[in-house]
Amino acid sequence: MSANADDRIVTRCASTVKDAYLLHYVTDDDIAEADADNVISKTWNALTFLCYCQDVEFGTRTGGEKKRFDYGDHVKEEERLKSDCALLLKALKAEYPEKSKIDDVCRVFFRTQFFY
């Protein structure tokens, strides 16, 4: 992420996706022990970035921030990011059995027409 990203927003997004997605598969210890190449870390990073982008987009669309991008291009990029997140979540599910149903707060599966 950019050095210009607000750390408070990034931290909130990381916590949100951890609770909504990751903890339904793995424990806090698994997350802490995961290295950068592990599917857990990759999934957490991708979901955090998606959540951050959605948060910034919401602020921009509601007039809270200045528009910095063309929405047509942004929607395509968001769909691609959601596709990547869906694939990572499926890889995580294949490696770690699901303990409970996820809370799809980033609308990874609904908006991209992926089925969970």
C-alpha positions as CSV (number, residue, x, y, z in Angstrom):
1,M,0.0,0.0,0.0
2,S,1.0,3.6,-0.4
3,A,3.0,5.4,2.3
4,N,0.2,8.0,2.0
5,A,-2.4,5.6,3.3
6,D,-3.7,6.4,6.7
7,D,-2.4,3.8,9.2
8,R,-5.6,4.0,11.2
9,I,-7.7,3.0,8.1
10,V,-5.3,0.2,7.1
11,T,-5.3,-1.2,10.7
12,R,-9.1,-1.1,10.8
13,C,-9.4,-2.8,7.5
14,A,-6.9,-5.5,8.5
15,S,-8.8,-6.1,11.6
16,T,-12.2,-6.2,9.8
17,V,-11.1,-8.8,7.2
18,K,-9.3,-10.8,9.8
19,D,-12.5,-11.2,11.9
20,A,-14.8,-11.6,8.8
21,Y,-12.7,-14.0,6.8
22,L,-9.5,-15.4,8.3
23,L,-10.5,-16.4,11.7
24,H,-13.2,-18.7,10.2
25,Y,-10.3,-20.9,8.9
26,V,-7.2,-20.3,11.1
27,T,-6.3,-19.1,14.5
28,D,-4.5,-15.9,15.6
29,D,-1.4,-18.0,16.2
30,D,-1.5,-19.4,12.6
31,I,-1.7,-15.8,11.3
32,A,1.2,-14.6,13.5
33,E,3.4,-17.5,12.4
34,A,2.6,-17.2,8.6
35,D,5.4,-16.0,6.5
36,A,4.9,-13.7,3.5
37,D,4.6,-16.5,1.0
38,N,2.0,-18.4,3.0
39,V,-1.6,-18.4,1.7
40,I,-2.8,-16.9,5.0
41,S,-0.6,-13.8,4.5
42,K,-1.4,-13.5,0.9
43,T,-5.1,-13.7,1.6
44,W,-5.0,-11.3,4.5
45,N,-3.0,-8.7,2.4
46,A,-5.3,-8.9,-0.6
47,L,-8.5,-8.7,1.5
48,T,-7.0,-5.7,3.5
49,F,-6.2,-3.9,0.3
50,L,-9.7,-4.6,-1.1
51,C,-11.3,-3.3,2.1
52,Y,-9.1,-0.2,2.0
53,C,-9.9,0.5,-1.6
54,Q,-13.6,0.1,-0.9
55,D,-13.4,2.4,2.1
56,V,-11.6,5.1,0.1
57,E,-14.1,4.7,-2.8
58,F,-17.0,5.1,-0.4
59,G,-15.5,8.3,1.0
60,T,-15.0,9.7,-2.4
61,R,-18.4,8.8,-3.8
62,T,-20.2,10.4,-0.8
63,G,-18.3,13.6,-1.2
64,G,-15.9,13.2,1.7
65,E,-12.8,13.2,-0.4
66,K,-11.7,14.5,-3.8
67,K,-12.1,12.2,-6.8
68,R,-8.7,10.8,-7.8
69,F,-9.6,8.2,-10.4
70,D,-12.0,7.4,-13.2
71,Y,-14.7,5.1,-11.8
72,G,-15.1,3.0,-15.0
73,D,-11.5,1.9,-14.8
74,H,-11.7,1.6,-11.0
75,V,-14.6,-0.8,-11.2
76,K,-12.7,-3.1,-13.5
77,E,-9.7,-3.1,-11.1
78,E,-12.0,-3.8,-8.2
79,E,-13.5,-6.8,-10.0
80,R,-10.1,-8.1,-10.7
81,L,-9.0,-7.7,-7.1
82,K,-12.2,-9.4,-5.9
83,S,-11.4,-12.3,-8.3
84,D,-7.9,-12.6,-6.8
85,C,-9.4,-12.5,-3.3
86,A,-11.9,-15.2,-4.2
87,L,-9.1,-17.5,-5.6
88,L,-7.0,-16.9,-2.5
89,L,-10.0,-17.7,-0.2
90,K,-10.6,-20.9,-2.1
91,A,-6.9,-21.8,-1.7
92,L,-7.1,-21.1,2.0
93,K,-10.3,-23.2,2.3
94,A,-8.5,-26.1,0.5
95,E,-5.6,-25.9,3.0
96,Y,-7.5,-25.2,6.2
97,P,-10.9,-26.6,6.9
98,E,-13.6,-23.9,7.5
99,K,-14.8,-23.7,11.1
100,S,-17.7,-21.5,10.5
101,K,-19.4,-19.5,7.7
102,I,-17.5,-16.3,6.7
103,D,-19.0,-12.9,6.8
104,D,-18.5,-11.5,3.3
105,V,-18.1,-7.9,4.3
106,C,-16.1,-7.0,1.1
107,R,-18.7,-8.7,-1.1
108,V,-16.1,-10.9,-2.8
109,F,-18.4,-13.6,-3.8
110,F,-21.7,-11.7,-4.3
111,R,-20.4,-8.9,-6.5
112,T,-18.1,-11.1,-8.7
113,Q,-20.7,-13.9,-9.1
114,F,-18.3,-16.4,-7.6
115,F,-20.0,-19.0,-5.6
116,Y,-18.8,-20.0,-2.2
